[in-house]
Amino acid sequence: MNDWRLTDQAEYLFEKELKYQIYRPQSKDWDHDHCEFCGDKFSELEGDLHIGYTANDGYYWICEKCFNDFKVQFHWTVKKTEN
Ligand SMILES: [Zn+2]
């Protein structure tokens, strides 16, 4: 499958267990992240994405659209989080 969003993500995201969660900045100086595929921005600011799928405890973020487009190809599983 060829898609402009695919680069080398399979090297670090293949068969990962992801968590669906609200975006929380890692620190004051690291207040946003980008979707690993399309580059959409996650932050707490208006107009940015506020929820998505994360791997490695918030290190990697994947937006809902890319999750749905690539979940089969990447064999992702989603960890249930307590409400
Ligand atoms: Zn995306």
PDB file of the backbone (N, CA, C, O) and the ligand in Angstrom, with CONECT records:
HET     ZN  A 101       1
ATOM      1  N   MET A   1       0.839  -1.197   0.000  1.00  0.00           N
ATOM      2  CA  MET A   1       0.000   0.000   0.000  1.00  0.00           C
ATOM      3  C   MET A   1       0.876   1.251   0.000  1.00  0.00           C
ATOM      4  O   MET A   1       1.747   1.414   0.855  1.00  0.00           O
ATOM      5  N   ASN A   2       0.637   2.106  -0.947  1.00  0.00           N
ATOM      6  CA  ASN A   2       1.376   3.365  -1.002  1.00  0.00           C
ATOM      7  C   ASN A   2       0.501   4.521  -0.587  1.00  0.00           C
ATOM      8  O   ASN A   2      -0.590   4.721  -1.121  1.00  0.00           O
ATOM      9  N   ASP A   3       0.987   5.269   0.360  1.00  0.00           N
ATOM     10  CA  ASP A   3       0.229   6.386   0.877  1.00  0.00           C
ATOM     11  C   ASP A   3       1.248   7.457   1.226  1.00  0.00           C
ATOM     12  O   ASP A   3       2.318   7.148   1.749  1.00  0.00           O
ATOM     13  N   TRP A   4       0.929   8.700   0.944  1.00  0.00           N
ATOM     14  CA  TRP A   4       1.893   9.779   1.229  1.00  0.00           C
ATOM     15  C   TRP A   4       2.258   9.877   2.700  1.00  0.00           C
ATOM     16  O   TRP A   4       3.300  10.425   3.057  1.00  0.00           O
ATOM     17  N   ARG A   5       1.390   9.340   3.550  1.00  0.00           N
ATOM     18  CA  ARG A   5       1.634   9.466   4.983  1.00  0.00           C
ATOM     19  C   ARG A   5       2.638   8.437   5.505  1.00  0.00           C
ATOM     20  O   ARG A   5       3.161   8.579   6.610  1.00  0.00           O
ATOM     21  N   LEU A   6       2.902   7.405   4.708  1.00  0.00           N
ATOM     22  CA  LEU A   6       3.785   6.339   5.179  1.00  0.00           C
ATOM     23  C   LEU A   6       5.245   6.662   4.912  1.00  0.00           C
ATOM     24  O   LEU A   6       5.635   6.976   3.787  1.00  0.00           O
ATOM     25  N   THR A   7       6.046   6.577   5.971  1.00  0.00           N
ATOM     26  CA  THR A   7       7.500   6.697   5.790  1.00  0.00           C
ATOM     27  C   THR A   7       8.142   5.474   6.440  1.00  0.00           C
ATOM     28  O   THR A   7       8.149   4.391   5.855  1.00  0.00           O
ATOM     29  N   ASP A   8       8.669   5.640   7.619  1.00  0.00           N
ATOM     30  CA  ASP A   8       9.316   4.495   8.272  1.00  0.00           C
ATOM     31  C   ASP A   8       8.589   4.072   9.547  1.00  0.00           C
ATOM     32  O   ASP A   8       9.184   3.444  10.423  1.00  0.00           O
ATOM     33  N   GLN A   9       7.285   4.419   9.653  1.00  0.00           N
ATOM     34  CA  GLN A   9       6.563   4.132  10.896  1.00  0.00           C
ATOM     35  C   GLN A   9       6.536   2.645  11.246  1.00  0.00           C
ATOM     36  O   GLN A   9       6.464   2.289  12.423  1.00  0.00           O
ATOM     37  N   ALA A  10       6.592   1.783  10.246  1.00  0.00           N
ATOM     38  CA  ALA A  10       6.526   0.347  10.532  1.00  0.00           C
ATOM     39  C   ALA A  10       7.691  -0.089  11.414  1.00  0.00           C
ATOM     40  O   ALA A  10       7.590  -1.085  12.130  1.00  0.00           O
ATOM     41  N   GLU A  11       8.780   0.641  11.366  1.00  0.00           N
ATOM     42  CA  GLU A  11       9.947   0.275  12.176  1.00  0.00           C
ATOM     43  C   GLU A  11       9.698   0.473  13.668  1.00  0.00           C
ATOM     44  O   GLU A  11      10.308  -0.202  14.497  1.00  0.00           O
ATOM     45  N   TYR A  12       8.812   1.386  14.005  1.00  0.00           N
ATOM     46  CA  TYR A  12       8.596   1.597  15.442  1.00  0.00           C
ATOM     47  C   TYR A  12       7.134   1.483  15.875  1.00  0.00           C
ATOM     48  O   TYR A  12       6.846   1.523  17.071  1.00  0.00           O
ATOM     49  N   LEU A  13       6.217   1.344  14.935  1.00  0.00           N
ATOM     50  CA  LEU A  13       4.808   1.262  15.331  1.00  0.00           C
ATOM     51  C   LEU A  13       4.126  -0.049  14.952  1.00  0.00           C
ATOM     52  O   LEU A  13       2.950  -0.237  15.261  1.00  0.00           O
ATOM     53  N   PHE A  14       4.828  -0.943  14.302  1.00  0.00           N
ATOM     54  CA  PHE A  14       4.215  -2.203  13.891  1.00  0.00           C
ATOM     55  C   PHE A  14       3.866  -3.060  15.108  1.00  0.00           C
ATOM     56  O   PHE A  14       4.687  -3.264  16.003  1.00  0.00           O
ATOM     57  N   GLU A  15       2.633  -3.552  15.117  1.00  0.00           N
ATOM     58  CA  GLU A  15       2.139  -4.423  16.192  1.00  0.00           C
ATOM     59  C   GLU A  15       2.201  -3.807  17.584  1.00  0.00           C
ATOM     60  O   GLU A  15       2.362  -4.518  18.576  1.00  0.00           O
ATOM     61  N   LYS A  16       2.075  -2.508  17.654  1.00  0.00           N
ATOM     62  CA  LYS A  16       2.078  -1.831  18.951  1.00  0.00           C
ATOM     63  C   LYS A  16       0.720  -1.939  19.634  1.00  0.00           C
ATOM     64  O   LYS A  16      -0.319  -2.074  18.987  1.00  0.00           O
ATOM     65  N   GLU A  17       0.762  -1.875  20.939  1.00  0.00           N
ATOM     66  CA  GLU A  17      -0.470  -1.740  21.690  1.00  0.00           C
ATOM     67  C   GLU A  17      -0.659  -0.248  21.936  1.00  0.00           C
ATOM     68  O   GLU A  17       0.202   0.408  22.522  1.00  0.00           O
ATOM     69  N   LEU A  18      -1.781   0.276  21.487  1.00  0.00           N
ATOM     70  CA  LEU A  18      -2.040   1.712  21.595  1.00  0.00           C
ATOM     71  C   LEU A  18      -3.070   2.000  22.676  1.00  0.00           C
ATOM     72  O   LEU A  18      -3.863   1.139  23.059  1.00  0.00           O
ATOM     73  N   LYS A  19      -3.033   3.208  23.142  1.00  0.00           N
ATOM     74  CA  LYS A  19      -4.038   3.651  24.100  1.00  0.00           C
ATOM     75  C   LYS A  19      -4.802   4.821  23.508  1.00  0.00           C
ATOM     76  O   LYS A  19      -4.212   5.744  22.946  1.00  0.00           O
ATOM     77  N   TYR A  20      -6.117   4.774  23.639  1.00  0.00           N
ATOM     78  CA  TYR A  20      -6.948   5.873  23.159  1.00  0.00           C
ATOM     79  C   TYR A  20      -7.132   6.829  24.320  1.00  0.00           C
ATOM     80  O   TYR A  20      -7.736   6.463  25.329  1.00  0.00           O
ATOM     81  N   GLN A  21      -6.637   8.015  24.202  1.00  0.00           N
ATOM     82  CA  GLN A  21      -6.718   8.922  25.341  1.00  0.00           C
ATOM     83  C   GLN A  21      -6.691  10.400  24.952  1.00  0.00           C
ATOM     84  O   GLN A  21      -6.342  10.773  23.832  1.00  0.00           O
ATOM     85  N   ILE A  22      -7.067  11.202  25.908  1.00  0.00           N
ATOM     86  CA  ILE A  22      -7.054  12.648  25.729  1.00  0.00           C
ATOM     87  C   ILE A  22      -5.609  13.139  25.735  1.00  0.00           C
ATOM     88  O   ILE A  22      -4.792  12.681  26.534  1.00  0.00           O
ATOM     89  N   TYR A  23      -5.309  14.056  24.854  1.00  0.00           N
ATOM     90  CA  TYR A  23      -3.939  14.551  24.766  1.00  0.00           C
ATOM     91  C   TYR A  23      -3.544  15.362  25.999  1.00  0.00           C
ATOM     92  O   TYR A  23      -4.252  16.281  26.410  1.00  0.00           O
ATOM     93  N   ARG A  24      -2.406  15.004  26.574  1.00  0.00           N
ATOM     94  CA  ARG A  24      -1.833  15.754  27.689  1.00  0.00           C
ATOM     95  C   ARG A  24      -0.396  16.099  27.327  1.00  0.00           C
ATOM     96  O   ARG A  24       0.378  15.212  26.967  1.00  0.00           O
ATOM     97  N   PRO A  25      -0.030  17.367  27.415  1.00  0.00           N
ATOM     98  CA  PRO A  25       1.348  17.747  27.095  1.00  0.00           C
ATOM     99  C   PRO A  25       2.339  17.052  28.032  1.00  0.00           C
ATOM    100  O   PRO A  25       2.051  16.847  29.211  1.00  0.00           O
ATOM    101  N   GLN A  26       3.483  16.701  27.506  1.00  0.00           N
ATOM    102  CA  GLN A  26       4.513  16.040  28.311  1.00  0.00           C
ATOM    103  C   GLN A  26       5.099  16.992  29.346  1.00  0.00           C
ATOM    104  O   GLN A  26       5.409  16.584  30.465  1.00  0.00           O
ATOM    105  N   SER A  27       5.249  18.250  28.974  1.00  0.00           N
ATOM    106  CA  SER A  27       5.815  19.240  29.886  1.00  0.00           C
ATOM    107  C   SER A  27       5.481  20.630  29.353  1.00  0.00           C
ATOM    108  O   SER A  27       4.851  20.770  28.304  1.00  0.00           O
ATOM    109  N   LYS A  28       5.904  21.639  30.078  1.00  0.00           N
ATOM    110  CA  LYS A  28       5.669  23.013  29.649  1.00  0.00           C
ATOM    111  C   LYS A  28       6.355  23.331  28.332  1.00  0.00           C
ATOM    112  O   LYS A  28       5.816  24.057  27.497  1.00  0.00           O
ATOM    113  N   ASP A  29       7.544  22.784  28.155  1.00  0.00           N
ATOM    114  CA  ASP A  29       8.315  23.062  26.945  1.00  0.00           C
ATOM    115  C   ASP A  29       7.959  22.138  25.795  1.00  0.00           C
ATOM    116  O   ASP A  29       8.364  22.364  24.654  1.00  0.00           O
ATOM    117  N   TRP A  30       7.210  21.111  26.098  1.00  0.00           N
ATOM    118  CA  TRP A  30       6.820  20.124  25.084  1.00  0.00           C
ATOM    119  C   TRP A  30       5.311  20.064  25.136  1.00  0.00           C
ATOM    120  O   TRP A  30       4.724  19.143  25.703  1.00  0.00           O
ATOM    121  N   ASP A  31       4.682  21.082  24.522  1.00  0.00           N
ATOM    122  CA  ASP A  31       3.247  21.258  24.712  1.00  0.00           C
ATOM    123  C   ASP A  31       2.408  20.780  23.545  1.00  0.00           C
ATOM    124  O   ASP A  31       1.192  20.971  23.530  1.00  0.00           O
ATOM    125  N   HIS A  32       3.043  20.164  22.573  1.00  0.00           N
ATOM    126  CA  HIS A  32       2.251  19.620  21.472  1.00  0.00           C
ATOM    127  C   HIS A  32       2.992  18.455  20.813  1.00  0.00           C
ATOM    128  O   HIS A  32       4.197  18.279  20.992  1.00  0.00           O
ATOM    129  N   ASP A  33       2.244  17.676  20.053  1.00  0.00           N
ATOM    130  CA  ASP A  33       2.813  16.578  19.277  1.00  0.00           C
ATOM    131  C   ASP A  33       2.112  16.556  17.939  1.00  0.00           C
ATOM    132  O   ASP A  33       1.104  17.231  17.733  1.00  0.00           O
ATOM    133  N   HIS A  34       2.664  15.770  17.032  1.00  0.00           N
ATOM    134  CA  HIS A  34       2.053  15.641  15.710  1.00  0.00           C
ATOM    135  C   HIS A  34       1.729  14.177  15.429  1.00  0.00           C
ATOM    136  O   HIS A  34       2.438  13.268  15.861  1.00  0.00           O
ATOM    137  N   CYS A  35       0.644  13.977  14.698  1.00  0.00           N
ATOM    138  CA  CYS A  35       0.304  12.628  14.266  1.00  0.00           C
ATOM    139  C   CYS A  35       1.494  12.045  13.504  1.00  0.00           C
ATOM    140  O   CYS A  35       2.069  12.698  12.633  1.00  0.00           O
ATOM    141  N   GLU A  36       1.846  10.830  13.839  1.00  0.00           N
ATOM    142  CA  GLU A  36       3.011  10.200  13.208  1.00  0.00           C
ATOM    143  C   GLU A  36       2.813   9.969  11.710  1.00  0.00           C
ATOM    144  O   GLU A  36       3.773   9.716  10.981  1.00  0.00           O
ATOM    145  N   PHE A  37       1.581  10.057  11.263  1.00  0.00           N
ATOM    146  CA  PHE A  37       1.312   9.781   9.860  1.00  0.00           C
ATOM    147  C   PHE A  37       1.016  11.042   9.057  1.00  0.00           C
ATOM    148  O   PHE A  37       1.725  11.343   8.096  1.00  0.00           O
ATOM    149  N   CYS A  38      -0.009  11.772   9.435  1.00  0.00           N
ATOM    150  CA  CYS A  38      -0.410  12.919   8.616  1.00  0.00           C
ATOM    151  C   CYS A  38       0.159  14.235   9.136  1.00  0.00           C
ATOM    152  O   CYS A  38       0.120  15.247   8.436  1.00  0.00           O
ATOM    153  N   GLY A  39       0.692  14.228  10.368  1.00  0.00           N
ATOM    154  CA  GLY A  39       1.287  15.460  10.893  1.00  0.00           C
ATOM    155  C   GLY A  39       0.312  16.403  11.565  1.00  0.00           C
ATOM    156  O   GLY A  39       0.709  17.482  12.005  1.00  0.00           O
ATOM    157  N   ASP A  40      -0.954  16.027  11.656  1.00  0.00           N
ATOM    158  CA  ASP A  40      -1.912  16.879  12.360  1.00  0.00           C
ATOM    159  C   ASP A  40      -1.438  17.115  13.800  1.00  0.00           C
ATOM    160  O   ASP A  40      -0.800  16.259  14.413  1.00  0.00           O
ATOM    161  N   LYS A  41      -1.766  18.283  14.310  1.00  0.00           N
ATOM    162  CA  LYS A  41      -1.237  18.679  15.605  1.00  0.00           C
ATOM    163  C   LYS A  41      -2.155  18.344  16.772  1.00  0.00           C
ATOM    164  O   LYS A  41      -3.364  18.571  16.729  1.00  0.00           O
ATOM    165  N   PHE A  42      -1.545  17.801  17.804  1.00  0.00           N
ATOM    166  CA  PHE A  42      -2.228  17.551  19.073  1.00  0.00           C
ATOM    167  C   PHE A  42      -1.747  18.590  20.077  1.00  0.00           C
ATOM    168  O   PHE A  42      -0.544  18.802  20.227  1.00  0.00           O
ATOM    169  N   SER A  43      -2.677  19.233  20.759  1.00  0.00           N
ATOM    170  CA  SER A  43      -2.310  20.115  21.864  1.00  0.00           C
ATOM    171  C   SER A  43      -3.577  20.380  22.661  1.00  0.00           C
ATOM    172  O   SER A  43      -4.634  19.819  22.373  1.00  0.00           O
ATOM    173  N   GLU A  44      -3.462  21.228  23.651  1.00  0.00           N
ATOM    174  CA  GLU A  44      -4.655  21.595  24.413  1.00  0.00           C
ATOM    175  C   GLU A  44      -5.294  22.859  23.846  1.00  0.00           C
ATOM    176  O   GLU A  44      -6.280  23.356  24.391  1.00  0.00           O
ATOM    177  N   LEU A  45      -4.741  23.373  22.768  1.00  0.00           N
ATOM    178  CA  LEU A  45      -5.265  24.604  22.176  1.00  0.00           C
ATOM    179  C   LEU A  45      -6.472  24.327  21.289  1.00  0.00           C
ATOM    180  O   LEU A  45      -6.626  23.244  20.724  1.00  0.00           O
ATOM    181  N   GLU A  46      -7.304  25.325  21.192  1.00  0.00           N
ATOM    182  CA  GLU A  46      -8.472  25.240  20.341  1.00  0.00           C
ATOM    183  C   GLU A  46      -8.040  25.059  18.885  1.00  0.00           C
ATOM    184  O   GLU A  46      -7.092  25.693  18.421  1.00  0.00           O
ATOM    185  N   GLY A  47      -8.746  24.191  18.181  1.00  0.00           N
ATOM    186  CA  GLY A  47      -8.432  23.980  16.779  1.00  0.00           C
ATOM    187  C   GLY A  47      -7.474  22.829  16.529  1.00  0.00           C
ATOM    188  O   GLY A  47      -7.351  22.357  15.399  1.00  0.00           O
ATOM    189  N   ASP A  48      -6.793  22.374  17.574  1.00  0.00           N
ATOM    190  CA  ASP A  48      -5.910  21.220  17.440  1.00  0.00           C
ATOM    191  C   ASP A  48      -6.650  19.962  17.888  1.00  0.00           C
ATOM    192  O   ASP A  48      -7.746  20.032  18.445  1.00  0.00           O
ATOM    193  N   LEU A  49      -6.036  18.827  17.638  1.00  0.00           N
ATOM    194  CA  LEU A  49      -6.639  17.572  18.069  1.00  0.00           C
ATOM    195  C   LEU A  49      -6.474  17.404  19.570  1.00  0.00           C
ATOM    196  O   LEU A  49      -5.437  17.752  20.137  1.00  0.00           O
ATOM    197  N   HIS A  50      -7.510  16.866  20.208  1.00  0.00           N
ATOM    198  CA  HIS A  50      -7.477  16.718  21.664  1.00  0.00           C
ATOM    199  C   HIS A  50      -7.533  15.275  22.131  1.00  0.00           C
ATOM    200  O   HIS A  50      -7.365  14.991  23.317  1.00  0.00           O
ATOM    201  N   ILE A  51      -7.766  14.378  21.207  1.00  0.00           N
ATOM    202  CA  ILE A  51      -7.835  12.958  21.579  1.00  0.00           C
ATOM    203  C   ILE A  51      -7.296  12.121  20.427  1.00  0.00           C
ATOM    204  O   ILE A  51      -7.449  12.470  19.256  1.00  0.00           O
ATOM    205  N   GLY A  52      -6.671  11.029  20.780  1.00  0.00           N
ATOM    206  CA  GLY A  52      -6.125  10.170  19.740  1.00  0.00           C
ATOM    207  C   GLY A  52      -5.520   8.925  20.333  1.00  0.00           C
ATOM    208  O   GLY A  52      -5.762   8.588  21.492  1.00  0.00           O
ATOM    209  N   TYR A  53      -4.730   8.244  19.528  1.00  0.00           N
ATOM    210  CA  TYR A  53      -4.118   6.988  19.952  1.00  0.00           C
ATOM    211  C   TYR A  53      -2.645   7.227  20.215  1.00  0.00           C
ATOM    212  O   TYR A  53      -1.959   7.881  19.429  1.00  0.00           O
ATOM    213  N   THR A  54      -2.166   6.695  21.322  1.00  0.00           N
ATOM    214  CA  THR A  54      -0.781   6.915  21.679  1.00  0.00           C
ATOM    215  C   THR A  54      -0.041   5.601  21.903  1.00  0.00           C
ATOM    216  O   THR A  54      -0.608   4.616  22.377  1.00  0.00           O
ATOM    217  N   ALA A  55       1.224   5.617  21.552  1.00  0.00           N
ATOM    218  CA  ALA A  55       2.101   4.475  21.787  1.00  0.00           C
ATOM    219  C   ALA A  55       3.266   4.948  22.637  1.00  0.00           C
ATOM    220  O   ALA A  55       3.602   6.132  22.642  1.00  0.00           O
ATOM    221  N   ASN A  56       3.878   4.024  23.353  1.00  0.00           N
ATOM    222  CA  ASN A  56       5.027   4.356  24.220  1.00  0.00           C
ATOM    223  C   ASN A  56       4.685   5.474  25.204  1.00  0.00           C
ATOM    224  O   ASN A  56       5.457   6.414  25.393  1.00  0.00           O
ATOM    225  N   ASP A  57       3.513   5.350  25.824  1.00  0.00           N
ATOM    226  CA  ASP A  57       3.110   6.308  26.862  1.00  0.00           C
ATOM    227  C   ASP A  57       3.179   7.765  26.457  1.00  0.00           C
ATOM    228  O   ASP A  57       3.778   8.588  27.149  1.00  0.00           O
ATOM    229  N   GLY A  58       2.573   8.070  25.351  1.00  0.00           N
ATOM    230  CA  GLY A  58       2.493   9.473  24.953  1.00  0.00           C
ATOM    231  C   GLY A  58       3.642   9.950  24.095  1.00  0.00           C
ATOM    232  O   GLY A  58       3.699  11.126  23.738  1.00  0.00           O
ATOM    233  N   TYR A  59       4.544   9.076  23.764  1.00  0.00           N
ATOM    234  CA  TYR A  59       5.667   9.504  22.925  1.00  0.00           C
ATOM    235  C   TYR A  59       5.244   9.630  21.466  1.00  0.00           C
ATOM    236  O   TYR A  59       5.630  10.576  20.779  1.00  0.00           O
ATOM    237  N   TYR A  60       4.452   8.675  21.001  1.00  0.00           N
ATOM    238  CA  TYR A  60       3.940   8.719  19.641  1.00  0.00           C
ATOM    239  C   TYR A  60       2.445   8.953  19.682  1.00  0.00           C
ATOM    240  O   TYR A  60       1.737   8.405  20.526  1.00  0.00           O
ATOM    241  N   TRP A  61       1.975   9.777  18.759  1.00  0.00           N
ATOM    242  CA  TRP A  61       0.536  10.044  18.668  1.00  0.00           C
ATOM    243  C   TRP A  61       0.034   9.769  17.267  1.00  0.00           C
ATOM    244  O   TRP A  61       0.717  10.033  16.277  1.00  0.00           O
ATOM    245  N   ILE A  62      -1.176   9.232  17.204  1.00  0.00           N
ATOM    246  CA  ILE A  62      -1.789   8.899  15.919  1.00  0.00           C
ATOM    247  C   ILE A  62      -3.227   9.412  15.957  1.00  0.00           C
ATOM    248  O   ILE A  62      -3.968   9.123  16.897  1.00  0.00           O
ATOM    249  N   CYS A  63      -3.616  10.166  14.942  1.00  0.00           N
ATOM    250  CA  CYS A  63      -4.973  10.704  14.941  1.00  0.00           C
ATOM    251  C   CYS A  63      -5.975   9.598  14.599  1.00  0.00           C
ATOM    252  O   CYS A  63      -5.600   8.524  14.129  1.00  0.00           O
ATOM    253  N   GLU A  64      -7.240   9.879  14.842  1.00  0.00           N
ATOM    254  CA  GLU A  64      -8.264   8.854  14.654  1.00  0.00           C
ATOM    255  C   GLU A  64      -8.375   8.415  13.193  1.00  0.00           C
ATOM    256  O   GLU A  64      -8.607   7.242  12.900  1.00  0.00           O
ATOM    257  N   LYS A  65      -8.208   9.366  12.296  1.00  0.00           N
ATOM    258  CA  LYS A  65      -8.322   9.015  10.883  1.00  0.00           C
ATOM    259  C   LYS A  65      -7.194   8.074  10.468  1.00  0.00           C
ATOM    260  O   LYS A  65      -7.434   7.060   9.814  1.00  0.00           O
ATOM    261  N   CYS A  66      -5.975   8.409  10.847  1.00  0.00           N
ATOM    262  CA  CYS A  66      -4.847   7.554  10.481  1.00  0.00           C
ATOM    263  C   CYS A  66      -4.921   6.210  11.190  1.00  0.00           C
ATOM    264  O   CYS A  66      -4.548   5.181  10.627  1.00  0.00           O
ATOM    265  N   PHE A  67      -5.401   6.225  12.418  1.00  0.00           N
ATOM    266  CA  PHE A  67      -5.586   4.955  13.119  1.00  0.00           C
ATOM    267  C   PHE A  67      -6.490   4.046  12.301  1.00  0.00           C
ATOM    268  O   PHE A  67      -6.169   2.880  12.071  1.00  0.00           O
ATOM    269  N   ASN A  68      -7.606   4.580  11.870  1.00  0.00           N
ATOM    270  CA  ASN A  68      -8.556   3.764  11.117  1.00  0.00           C
ATOM    271  C   ASN A  68      -8.005   3.339   9.754  1.00  0.00           C
ATOM    272  O   ASN A  68      -8.300   2.246   9.269  1.00  0.00           O
ATOM    273  N   ASP A  69      -7.210   4.203   9.151  1.00  0.00           N
ATOM    274  CA  ASP A  69      -6.661   3.871   7.835  1.00  0.00           C
ATOM    275  C   ASP A  69      -5.551   2.822   7.901  1.00  0.00           C
ATOM    276  O   ASP A  69      -5.353   2.058   6.957  1.00  0.00           O
ATOM    277  N   PHE A  70      -4.835   2.790   9.013  1.00  0.00           N
ATOM    278  CA  PHE A  70      -3.644   1.930   9.076  1.00  0.00           C
ATOM    279  C   PHE A  70      -3.700   0.801  10.099  1.00  0.00           C
ATOM    280  O   PHE A  70      -2.755   0.021  10.214  1.00  0.00           O
ATOM    281  N   LYS A  71      -4.796   0.707  10.840  1.00  0.00           N
ATOM    282  CA  LYS A  71      -4.819  -0.281  11.933  1.00  0.00           C
ATOM    283  C   LYS A  71      -4.671  -1.716  11.435  1.00  0.00           C
ATOM    284  O   LYS A  71      -4.062  -2.543  12.113  1.00  0.00           O
ATOM    285  N   VAL A  72      -5.209  -2.016  10.281  1.00  0.00           N
ATOM    286  CA  VAL A  72      -5.114  -3.380   9.762  1.00  0.00           C
ATOM    287  C   VAL A  72      -3.681  -3.666   9.320  1.00  0.00           C
ATOM    288  O   VAL A  72      -3.104  -4.702   9.653  1.00  0.00           O
ATOM    289  N   GLN A  73      -3.136  -2.746   8.582  1.00  0.00           N
ATOM    290  CA  GLN A  73      -1.773  -2.886   8.080  1.00  0.00           C
ATOM    291  C   GLN A  73      -0.730  -2.983   9.201  1.00  0.00           C
ATOM    292  O   GLN A  73       0.263  -3.700   9.076  1.00  0.00           O
ATOM    293  N   PHE A  74      -0.969  -2.256  10.290  1.00  0.00           N
ATOM    294  CA  PHE A  74       0.003  -2.223  11.380  1.00  0.00           C
ATOM    295  C   PHE A  74      -0.306  -3.177  12.531  1.00  0.00           C
ATOM    296  O   PHE A  74       0.441  -3.246  13.508  1.00  0.00           O
ATOM    297  N   HIS A  75      -1.415  -3.914  12.409  1.00  0.00           N
ATOM    298  CA  HIS A  75      -1.767  -4.910  13.431  1.00  0.00           C
ATOM    299  C   HIS A  75      -1.870  -4.303  14.831  1.00  0.00           C
ATOM    300  O   HIS A  75      -1.424  -4.905  15.808  1.00  0.00           O
ATOM    301  N   TRP A  76      -2.452  -3.127  14.923  1.00  0.00           N
ATOM    302  CA  TRP A  76      -2.537  -2.494  16.231  1.00  0.00           C
ATOM    303  C   TRP A  76      -3.609  -3.133  17.105  1.00  0.00           C
ATOM    304  O   TRP A  76      -4.636  -3.602  16.615  1.00  0.00           O
ATOM    305  N   THR A  77      -3.350  -3.140  18.398  1.00  0.00           N
ATOM    306  CA  THR A  77      -4.382  -3.473  19.357  1.00  0.00           C
ATOM    307  C   THR A  77      -4.564  -2.247  20.242  1.00  0.00           C
ATOM    308  O   THR A  77      -3.637  -1.453  20.405  1.00  0.00           O
ATOM    309  N   VAL A  78      -5.744  -2.092  20.808  1.00  0.00           N
ATOM    310  CA  VAL A  78      -6.007  -0.951  21.657  1.00  0.00           C
ATOM    311  C   VAL A  78      -6.241  -1.417  23.075  1.00  0.00           C
ATOM    312  O   VAL A  78      -7.078  -2.279  23.341  1.00  0.00           O
ATOM    313  N   LYS A  79      -5.485  -0.830  23.975  1.00  0.00           N
ATOM    314  CA  LYS A  79      -5.580  -1.156  25.381  1.00  0.00           C
ATOM    315  C   LYS A  79      -6.782  -0.441  25.978  1.00  0.00           C
ATOM    316  O   LYS A  79      -7.007   0.744  25.734  1.00  0.00           O
ATOM    317  N   LYS A  80      -7.535  -1.172  26.751  1.00  0.00           N
ATOM    318  CA  LYS A  80      -8.691  -0.565  27.413  1.00  0.00           C
ATOM    319  C   LYS A  80      -8.214   0.315  28.562  1.00  0.00           C
ATOM    320  O   LYS A  80      -7.351  -0.080  29.347  1.00  0.00           O
ATOM    321  N   THR A  81      -8.779   1.498  28.649  1.00  0.00           N
ATOM    322  CA  THR A  81      -8.430   2.362  29.771  1.00  0.00           C
ATOM    323  C   THR A  81      -9.629   2.483  30.701  1.00  0.00           C
ATOM    324  O   THR A  81     -10.776   2.449  30.256  1.00  0.00           O
ATOM    325  N   GLU A  82      -9.364   2.622  31.955  1.00  0.00           N
ATOM    326  CA  GLU A  82     -10.437   2.760  32.938  1.00  0.00           C
ATOM    327  C   GLU A  82     -11.076   4.137  32.790  1.00  0.00           C
ATOM    328  O   GLU A  82     -10.398   5.131  32.526  1.00  0.00           O
ATOM    329  N   ASN A  83     -12.378   4.171  32.963  1.00  0.00           N
ATOM    330  CA  ASN A  83     -13.058   5.457  32.861  1.00  0.00           C
ATOM    331  C   ASN A  83     -13.183   6.121  34.215  1.00  0.00           C
ATOM    332  O   ASN A  83     -13.733   7.217  34.317  1.00  0.00           O
TER     333      ASN A  83
HETATM  334 ZN    ZN A 101      -3.053  11.453  11.245  1.00  0.00          ZN2+
END
